[in-house]
Amino acid sequence: MKNRRPYPTDVSDEEWYFAAPYLTLMNKDAPKRRYELREMFNALRWIVRAGAPWRLLPNDFPPWEMAYQQTQRWIQAGCSEAMVNDLRSIIRVAQDRRGQPSAVILDGRTLQSTCVSGPRAGYDGYKRKKGSKVHVAPANEQERAQVGELARQVLQATGQTVKVAFADQGYTGEEPAQAALDEGIELQVIKLSDAKKGFVLLPRRWVVERSFGWPNRFRRLARDYERLPETLAGLHFVVFSVLMFVHFATLNKSA
């Protein structure tokens, strides 16, 4: 067990009981770990929330090299992605909803590039910034070009249950509509009337904007600090597992 003062980002006993099976990649007969897996996970949670470079990981965690290597193993194995998928179903069922959704919202946000991520960055003319879209693609790639791949990943994650995808005007056109339809999903573009001026809250748009706002509280995702796009994508699943654990704990207390 750790011999240090706890950080606010530390995983609780209840959360660890759920997370441990997803994060245990070694066989039972493997050599004994020098550092506890739970402390590796705590180090990762601290990094995504504080936004510090790995080399600045506090000394009361395991060495940063060990924590970073373990994080890469988890990302490559899709551990947090599997955790998020199962948490989504559990929370939905607890809310008297079907385990898997029938509709999704497609959108992308552009993260400002840094000196580390710069080589893969593109310029988003609409948002006037250079960086990466969270799809994950260079910011100069248009959202509509990603629809087919997004639809395939959505169906894979939900078990083919999604039938409708809502999107904004960035997804307008026959090609994205057909790309979604080829995967069995109807793409519905919600348009802002030309007659309306100023701020207008579009139907269903607030849901995705709220979801984009949540990761901004985790400084590691405030900008694109990652050299590898796979790491950037994987850390988003880590962050959403942290967020979903809050709902999971609330449901358990009310049960």
N, C-alpha and C positions, 0 to 999 in steps of 0.2 A: 504494500500500500504506500502511496506517496507520503513523504515527510516534508510537507510544505504548507504554507497558507493557501487556501483555495482562491482561484480566480472566478469572477462572475461567469466566465465562459465554460467552466468545468461541467462535464456531463454529470447529471444526477444519477443516483443508484437506479432509479426507475428507467431512465433513458438508456443507461448502459445495459441493463438487463435485456432491453429490446435490441439494442444495436450490436452487442457483442457477437451474436451468431453471424451477422453479415460481414463483420470485420476480421473474423478469425480465419485466415487463409492457410495456416500451417497444419500439417498432420499432427496427430497426437504423439507420434513417435519422433517428431522433429526435435532438434536440440532446444534446451530451455532458453527462453528469451532472457536477455540481460536487462531489458527495460520492459515494464508493463505495457501491454497493448492499450490499456485505458489511458495511460499517460501520453502515449503517442497520439491518441484521438483528442485528448485535451489540448495538446500542443497545436494540432491542426485547427481546432476550433478557436484557439487564441489567435492564430495567424490570420484567419479569415476575418475575424472581428476587428483586430487591432490594425491590420493592414501592413504590418512591419515586414521587412525582408527576412527570409529564413535565418540568415546569419545573426540577426538581432533577437532571436528567440531567447527568452530569459533563461538563465543558467539553472533554475530549479526544475526545468523540463529536461527530458532526455536530450542528448546532443542534436543540434539542428540537422546534421547530416543524416542521422538515423531516422528522425521524424520525417524529413523530406523524402527519403527513400521509401518509407512505409506508406506515405501519402501517395506516391506514384504507383505503388503496388495496388492500393485500394482503387485508385482512379482507373488503372488498366483493367482491373477485375470488375468494374462497374458496381462496386459495393454500395456507394451512396445512392446511385441511380435505382438499384433494386430496393433499397430502404425507402426511398421517396415513393416509389410505385406502390409498395405495400402499405405505407402510412396513408397514402391517398385513399386507398380502398377501405382501410379500417375506419378512417375518419368519416368517409361518406356513408358507410353502413351505419355507424353510430348516430349519424344525423338523419336516419331513416331515408336514405337515398340509395340508389343502385350503386354497387361496388365500383363500376366503371362508367365514365361519362359518355353521353351521346353527342356532345357538342364541345368544340374548343374555340379558342380565340387565337388567331395568328397575328404576330407582330414582332418587330425587332427593335432593339435599342442599341445605340452606338456608344461604345466605351472609348474615351479618349486614349490614344496610343501613348506609349512611353518609349524610352530609349531601348528597352528590352523587347517590346512587342513591335517596334517600328517597322521592321522589314516586311511584315505581312499586312500592315495597315493600308487603308484606302481613304479617300476623301469623300465624306458624305456632304454633297452640295446642299441638300435640303436642311440639314442640321448644322452645316458649316463647321464641321470638325473632322479631324483625321483620326481614324481609329478602326475598331473592329465591331461588327455587328454581332450580337449575342447568338446568332444562328448556329455556328460561328463562321463568319465570312468577312472579308475586307469590307469596309464601310461604303465603298463605291459600288458594291454589288447590290442590285435592286431586290427588294423583298419579293417581288413577283417571280423572280427566277428561282427562288428557294421553295416554292409551294410543293412541288412534287416530292422532294426529299423530306420536307416537314410532314407531309401527309403520310408518307410511309413510316416515319418514325413514330408519329402519333398512333397509328394503327398497331404498330408493333408493341408499343408501351401499354395500350389499353385492351389488347386482345380483339381488335376489329370492331369495337363497339361504337366508335364515333361516326356519325353520319353527316354532320353539319359543321362547317368552320366559318366563324365570323371574322371579318378583316376590315381594315380601313381602306382608303382610296389608293394607297400604295400598292394594292394587290389587284387593281382594276385591269381588265383585259380578258380576251378570249383564251390566251395561252395559260395563265394561271388557273382560270376556271376549269379548263380542260385537264390540266395536270392534276388538279384535285379530284375531278370526276373520274379520271383513269384509276384512281385508288379507291373509288367508291364513296367519295366525300363531296357534298355540295358546298361550294364556296359562296358565301353571301357577303357582299361588300356593302358596308354601311357608309353612306355618303352624306356629306355636309351640304345642305342646300345652299346654292349660290346667293339666295336672298337673305340668309342669316348673317348677321355681323357680330363680331365680338366672341366671347366665350360661349360655346354651346356644348353641353354634355351629351355626347352621342350614346345611343343605347348600347349597353354591354362594354363600351370602351373603358369605363372607369375601372372595370375588373382587372384588365390587363395593365393599365397604368398603375393601379395599386400594387400589383405583383412586381412591376419593375421598380417601384419605390422601396419595397422591402429590402432587396439586396444592397441598396445604397447605404443602409445602416451598417453594412459590413465593408470596412474600408478597403479590404483586398479587392473588392469588386467595384470600387468607385471609379477605377481606371483599369486599363488592361496592362497589368504588370507581368504577365506570363510570357515566357518565350515560346511555349508550345500551346497551340489552340486546344489540344486535348485537355491540358491542365486547366485552362480557363473554363471550358465546358464542365469539367469534373468538379471544380470548386463551386459552381452554381448549384450542383446537386448537394454538395456538402452544406451550403448555406440554407437551402430549402429543407434539408433534413432537420437542421437546427430550428427553423421556424415552425415546422410541422410538429416537432416534439412538444412545443408549447401547447398546441391544440390537443395533442395526444394526452398530455398530462391533465389538461382541463377535463377531458372526457372521462378519464379514469377517476378523477375526484368526484365527479357528479354521478358516477355509476353506482 
